[in-house]
Amino acid sequence: HTEAAVAMAMAFFLLAAAASAAVAGASWSPRPEGDLVTGLPGQPEVGFKHYAGYVDVGTGGDKALFYWFFEAEQEPEKKPLMLWLNGAVNLLFLEAPVGVGFSYTNKTADLGRLGDRVTAQDSYTFLLNWLAKFPEFKGRDFYIAGESYAGHYVPQLADLIYEGNKAAGRGSIINLKGFMIGNAVLNDETDQLGMVEYAWSHAIISDELHSAVTRECDSFKEEADGGRPGKGCSSAVRAFMGAFDDIDIYSIYTPTCLSPSAGSASAAPRSSRLVTAPRLFSQHEAWHMMRRAPAGYDPCTEAYVTRYFNRQDVQRALHANRTGLKYPYSPCSAVISKWNDSPATVLPVLKKLMAAGLRVWVYSGDTDGRVPVTSTRYSVNAMKLRARARSGWRAWFYRQQVAGWAVEYEEGLTLVTVRGAGHQVPLFAPDRSLAMLYHFLRGQPLPAAAPR
C-alpha cells in the first residue's frame, strides 16, 4: 500500500486518540519541549500540540514507559486530563506494561515479574513522574479510560490513586474524578459465559456446541464457587474457539484482512489473548493461536500501522525506541510470556470505588465477540446494582439516530452500548465515542431522544 494508505490507517488511530486526547491539555512549561512532536513522516500537519517520549519508572533509566500526549485544540488550560490505557495494545497515551510497544526494561528478570500488581504500580509511578514533568496538571480534574484488559488496569490504577491520596500531601493529591472502561475484562465467570452466549445468539456456534460447552464446562463457574468442569470441557472449548477461525472475533461483521501487500502483520495467526485470558479458555493452545484479525473500517489497518511504527524516521519523530529494542514494534507483545497475577474478578474494586464517589462508566461495542456485550451485562448484573427509576434501559441518540442503549444505576455506574462498534469502540465509532466521552466528563446523561 502507498503512503496514502498508511496516512488513512494513521487517521483511524488518531481519531481514536481524539476521543480521549481532545479533552486533555494545558499550556506547557519549557521542561517537556524535548518531547514535542514537530511532525510525523507522511502525515498531515495538525492544529494541536502533541508530545511523545519516555517516563522512567525504574532507576537509572533501566525501565521506562512510553507515552503519547495530545494537547486540546481550544482552551487547553481549562480542560481536564485523561489517561487512556488499553489491554495488550496501548495506542494512545501509555504503553504498559514494559515489553508492550516501545515501553522497555533493560532487565530480563522484570519481564518475568509482570502481572496486574506490577503493571498498576508502574503505571502509578509513571503518572507521578509524568505530573512532575508536566506540573501544570497537578490538581487538575483527572480521569482514566481504557478498553479490553484495561478492565483490570484502569480500576486497579484508580484504586492505587485512591489509596495513595489518603497519605499524600495537599500538593501531591491526584484529583481523580472517575473512569470509563470499554469491552472490558471484568469477571472471569461471566466474561466466559457471555462470550459463549453471544456466539450462540449470533449464529456462530450450533445449538449442540452451545449445550456441550455450557454443560461440560459447568457454565464456567470458578472452582472456588463449586464449579466442576467435565472431561469433555477441553474438546468443547477447542471446538468453540475453532468457530472463530475465519472471522474477526473482535468485530464479527467486519471482513478480515486478505491483502498480501498488507505485510506479515496480518499474514499469520496472531494471539487473541488480552495479556492474560480467562483461566478456563487459556488452558488451551487453540486460544493463543486464534487469528487476531485487525478491526476497523479497513481490516488491514493494524498491519499498516505496525509497519509505520517500525520506520526509523517515525520512531525518531516520536522520540521512541531510544534503547534500540531487539524486537520490532508490535501491537501484541511477543516478549511477555508470563503473567503472574490476575484476579478472577475486579467487581469488588468497582464497587469500592463507586462507594468512594467516583464516576464509573462501562461501555460496550455490540459487535465484539471477544468481550461481548453479553459478558458486560452479566458482569454488571452480578454486582446487583439498582437501576435509577428515571433511567431504566433506554436508547441514546447521536445526530437523530440511535447510537446505542444505556442504563444508569443508583450506585454511580452507567452502562452504555455503542451500536455497530467492535472491540475498540473509538476506532469504529469516533464521533459517537466523542459524544459519549463529552457526557461522561460532564457527568450528564446521554441524550435520551433524537433532537427535533
N, C-alpha and C positions, 0 to 999 in steps of 0.2 A: 504494500500500500504506500501511497505517497505521503509527503509531509502534510498535505491537507487532511488525509485520513487520520494521521496522528493528532493534528490540531482538533479534529472533531472528537476524537477519543478523549483528549485532554479537556475539552469543553464539558463533557459529561461529568468528569471528576471535579472540575471547577464549579459546576452547578451544584454538585453535592456539597462542595466546600461552602458555597454561598449560603446554603441552608443553615449552616452553623456560623460561618465566619462573618456574614453580613451584620451580625448583631454584636460582634466583638471588636473593640478597638479603643485607641486612645492616642493622644498626641505624645510623641516619643521623646525620651531623654536622649542625649547623644550616645549613651553607652552601647545600645544594641545595633548601631548603624552598620557594624561589620556583618550583621546577619541580613541586612536589607537585600532583597532580590530585585535587581535592576532590570531584569528581562529574562525571558525563557526562550531558548532557541526554537524557532519555528512557530512560536505562539504570538498572538496579537498583543499589543500594549493594553494595559488595563488602567482603570481610573481609580485604583486604590493602592495603598502600600501593602506589601506582604514581606514577611521575614521568614527565614528558614535557617536552621543550624542545629547545634547540639547544646544540651544542658547536661552537665556532669551529675551523675547520681552515685559515683564511687569516689575513690581518692586518686589524685594524680592523673586524672583523665583516662583511667583504665576502664571506665564503664560510663556510657552516656546514652541518652535517649534523644532521638531526632524529632524535631517539631517543625511545623509549618504554620505560620500565623498570618491571618488576614485582618487588616485594619478596615473598619467600617468606612464606607464612602462619604457618609454625611454625619457630621457632628460626632466623631468617634469619641470625643472626651465625655460624652453624655451616655454612652452605651455600656451595657453590662458586658461581662466577659463570660464566654462559654468554652469549656474544654470538651472536645469531641474525641471519644475513644471508640475503637471498633474491636472486634474479636481478633481473629488471626490476621485480618487485613486492617491496618490502621492508616488511613489515607490522608486525613485532613490536618489534624493538629499534632497528634502524638502517636509515634510508632512505639508500641510497648507490647511485650517486654523486650529486653535485649535479645538480639537474634532475629527480630522481626524488622523487615525493611532495612533502613540504614542505621537503626539503633544497634549498638555493639557492646561487647565486652572483650577485653584482652585476655581474660582468664577463662579457659575452657571449663573449669570447675563451676563457674557461675551458671552455665547452661544446664548443668546437672542439678542445680538447686531451684530451678524455676517452678513456679506454681502460683496459685491465686495470692497467697500471702506475700511472696516476694514481689509480684507484679504490683500489688496495691501499694506496698511500701516504697518501691522505686518510683511509682507514679506520684506518690505524695512528696517524696524528696524532690523529684523533678519540679513539681508545682511550686514548692517553697523556693527553690533556686531560680525558677523562671520568674517568679514575682520579685526576687532580688534583682534580676536582670531588667525587668520592666516594672519598676516600683510604682508607676502611675496607677497600677491596677490593685494595689493593696487597699483593702476596704471596699472595693467595687463589688456590686452585686455579682455573684458568681454562680454559674450553672454548669452541670456536666451532662453530656449526652453521648450516646453510642448505640451500637447495634450488635446483634449476634451474640458472641460470648461476652460482649460488654454488659450483658445481663448480669454477669458476675462482676466484671471490672468496675462498672460505674457505682453500684451500691456499696461495694467493698471500699472503694476510694472515698465515697461520700461518708461512710462510717468512720474511716480514719480521720477525715477532716473534722467531723462532728466531735469525736473524742479528743482530737488534738486541740481543738478550740477551747476545750474546758481548761487546759493547762497553759494556753498561750497568753502572752501579754496583749494588751489592747492593740498595739501596733502590728501584731503578728496573726491576728484572727483572720481566717479566710471566710468571707461573708457568704457562705453557701446558702442559697435560697431553694434549690431544688434540682431535680434531674429528670431526664427522659431517656427511655430505652426502647429500642425497636426490634421486633422479631427476635426477642431476647431469650437466651437460655436461662431459665429461672428455677426449674424444679424437675429433676430427672424423671420421676414417675409420670407426671402429667405431660412433660415435653414429649416423651416417647409414645404415650398413649395417644396424644393429639396428633402426632405425626402419622400413626397408622390409621386413625380415623379420617384424617384429611385425605390420605392416599385412597382409601376406600370410597369416600364420598365424592371424590373427583375421578372415579373410574380408572385409577391407575393400577389397583390390585383387584383381584377377584374376591367374590364372597367367601370362597373356600380358603384363600390365603389369609384374608382378614380374620376369619374364625380361628384358623390354625395359629396365627401369631398371638392373638389375644388369649387364646386358651393355653397354649403351650408355654407362653411367657408370663402367665398369671397376671395379665393386664399391667405388667411392668412394675408391680409393687416392689419396693425395696425389701431385702431380706429382713431388715430390722423391723419392718412392719408386717412380717408374716408372709412375704412373697416367696413362692416356691416354683421357680421355672421348671418345666418338664424336660424330658430328654429330647423332645422334638423342637425345643426353642431355637437351638442353633441353626438347624436347617430351615426353619420358618423365617428366621431373621435374614439368612442369606438370600432366600427367595424374595423376601420383601425388598432388600436393597438392590437386587438384580432388576427389579421393576423400573428403576430409575436409570438404567444403563444408557438409554438412548434419548433421554430428555434432560433438560436443565432442572435439577431439583430445586434450585434457588428461584426459579421463575418458570412454572410448569407450562406456560403458554408461549414462552419465548423460544425461537429457533436456536439450535446450537450452532457453534462456530464451525463451518465446514471449509472455510477458505484456507488452502495450503499456504498462501502467502502471508497469513496472519502470524506465522512464526511458530516455533516449537512450544511456546507457552500454552497453546491450545491443542497441540497435536497429540499429546499423550494424556493418559488418565492423571488426574490431579486429586490430591487428598481433599475430601469434603469435611474433614474434621475441624471443628471450631475450637482450635487449640486443644481442648480435651472433649471427647464425645461423651454422651450419656453412657453410663457404665455397661449396660447390657449390650447395646449395639457395638460399643468399641471393642468388645471381646473378639470380634470377627474381622478377619483381614479384609473381607469384602467392603467393610465400612470405610477403610482407609484408602481403598482403590476406586471408590465411586468417582465418576467423571465430574470434575469441577468445571462445568461449562460456565463461562462468564455471563453475568446477567446484564441486561441493559437493552437500549433500543438497537444497538449494534452488538450482536452476540460475541463479536471478536474484540470488543473494547478492552478487555483485560489484557489481551495479547499485545495490542498496540501500546498500551500504557507501560507494560512490563518492558517492552523493547525501548520505549522512550526514556524511562528512568535508568536504563543501563547505559545510555550515552554519556560519555565523559564530559561533554560540554554542558549537558543538562545537570549533571552532578556538581560541576563547578559552579554553575549559576545558583544552585540551591545550597551551596556550601556543605554538600553531603559527601559521604564516604571519605572522610578525612583520614581514616586509617588504612585505606586500601583493602577493603574486605576481600577475602579469598574466595568468595562465592558471589554469584550475580544477584542483583536486586530481584526479589520475587514477592508477590503479594502474599504467598503462603510460605512460611518459613520452612526451609529444608534442614536447618541446623538444630532445631529444637526437637529432641527425640524423647524427652522425659518430662512429665508433668507431675509434680509431687503431691499437690493437694488441690482438690476441687470438691467443695461440699455438695452433697446431693441436692441441696436447696438453698436459695438465698431469700426465700419468702420471709423468714423471721427478721432478716435485716431490713427488708422493705417495710415491714410493719413497725419496726423500731423507729425508722427514720420518718415515717408518716406520723407516728405519735409525737415525734420531736418537732413537728410542724413544717417539715419540708414538703414542697410541692412535687408530686411524683406523677409523671405521665408515662404510660406504657402504650406503645403504638405497634401496629402490625400491618404490613403489606399482605393483602389477602390472596396473592398468587404464589407465595413462597411455600414450598413443600418441605423445607429443611427445619425451620422453626415456625410452623404454620399458625394461622390464627386460632385454630382449634386448640393447639398447645397453650397459647397465651390465655385463651378464655378459661381452659381447665385450671391453669395455674392461678389466675386471678380468683376464680371461684373457690379454690382451695383455701384462700385467706378469709372466706366468709365475711366479706365486706357488705356494707349496707348501701344500696343504691339510693341516691337522693331522689326524693319524691318528685321534685320538679324536673328531674332529668329523665331517668329511665333510658331504655335503649332507643336511640333515635338517629336519624340521618343527619349528617352535617354537609354543608354546601360550599362550593367554590365556583364562582362565575356561573351561577344559576344551575349548576349540575351537582348531583350527589357525589361528594368526594370520598365518602366512607360513612362509618357509623361510630357512635360514641356513647359512653355512659360515664357518669360522674358518681363517685362514692363519698359518703359522709366522712370517711377516714382521711380523705385528701388525695386519693388516687383517681386519675382519669384514664380510661381505656379508650383508645382510638383505633379504628381500622382505616386503611387507605385503599380505596377500591382500585383494583387492577395493578397494584405495585408488587414487586417481588421482594427479595430478601433485604436488599439495600434500598430502602424506600426513596431517599433523595435522588438516587440515580434514575429511577423510573418516573418519579413524580416531583420534580424540583419545585414547581410552582405551588402545588398543594402542600409539600413539605414546608416551604417557607411560610405559607399561611398558617399551618399548624404550629410552627415554631413561634410565630408572631403572637398567637393567642396564648401559648404556653408561657412565654416570657412576661406577658401582661396579666397572667392569672385570669384570663377571660374564657368563658365557654366558647366552643366553636360555633359558627353560625348555624342556627337550627332550622332555617328556612331560606329558600332562594330569594334574593332581593328582587323586588318587583319594580 
